[in-house]
Amino acid sequence: MNVEKPEPIPPPGMAAGALDGATDLSRSIAEVTSALRAAIDRLGGAIENARRPGQPLATVAAVTREAPLASLFVAFLLGIAVARRR
């Protein structure tokens, strides 16, 4: 009775490793893309709700249309205040 050892399976080559890495990267990019799309949809809905009459963005837009220079001055002062905190 003569039993032969099976030949070992060679490890995957460099090309197979590169393909596995590319597949993993592609899946990761797809997951990030879908998460970003969901976040953008939620943000878009929040902005749309805030633009309704009587909501904060609608009020800010109306004030900006009526007094653009005063709004610019307030935004400038707010920017200075934020920059100094850092």
C-alpha positions in Angstrom: 0.0 0.0 0.0 1.6 3.2 -1.2 0.0 6.4 0.0 1.1 9.6 -1.7 1.0 12.9 0.0 -1.2 15.4 -1.8 0.6 18.3 -3.2 0.1 21.5 -1.2 -2.1 24.1 -2.6 0.0 27.1 -3.6 -0.9 30.4 -1.8 -2.8 32.9 -3.8 -0.7 35.0 -6.1 -0.2 38.7 -6.0 -2.9 39.3 -8.5 -5.5 37.4 -6.4 -4.5 39.5 -3.4 -4.8 42.7 -5.3 -8.3 41.7 -6.6 -9.4 40.9 -3.0 -8.2 44.3 -1.8 -9.9 46.0 -4.7 -13.2 44.2 -3.9 -12.9 45.2 -0.2 -12.2 48.8 -1.2 -15.1 48.8 -3.6 -17.5 47.6 -0.9 -16.2 50.2 1.6 -16.7 53.0 -1.0 -20.2 51.7 -1.7 -21.0 51.7 2.1 -19.6 55.2 2.5 -21.5 56.5 -0.5 -24.8 55.1 0.7 -24.3 56.6 4.2 -23.5 60.0 2.6 -26.6 59.8 0.4 -28.7 59.1 3.5 -27.2 62.0 5.4 -27.7 64.3 2.5 -31.4 63.3 2.2 -31.9 63.9 6.0 -30.1 67.3 5.8 -32.2 68.3 2.7 -35.4 67.4 4.6 -34.3 69.5 7.6 -33.4 72.5 5.4 -36.7 72.2 3.6 -38.6 72.2 6.9 -36.6 75.1 8.2 -37.5 77.2 5.0 -41.2 77.0 5.7 -42.8 80.4 6.6 -42.3 81.2 10.2 -39.3 78.9 10.6 -35.7 80.2 11.3 -34.3 80.0 7.8 -37.3 81.8 6.3 -36.9 84.5 8.9 -33.2 84.9 8.2 -33.8 85.0 4.4 -36.5 87.7 4.8 -34.2 89.9 7.0 -31.3 89.4 4.6 -33.5 90.6 1.7 -34.7 93.6 3.6 -31.3 94.7 5.0 -28.4 93.0 3.2 -25.7 95.4 4.6 -26.8 95.0 8.2 -26.9 91.2 7.7 -23.5 91.2 6.2 -22.2 93.2 9.2 -23.7 90.8 11.7 -22.3 87.8 9.8 -18.9 89.5 9.8 -19.0 90.1 13.6 -20.1 86.5 14.2 -17.2 85.3 12.1 -14.8 87.4 14.2 -16.3 86.0 17.4 -15.9 82.5 16.2 -12.4 83.0 14.9 -11.2 84.5 18.2 -12.5 81.5 20.2 -10.1 79.2 18.4 
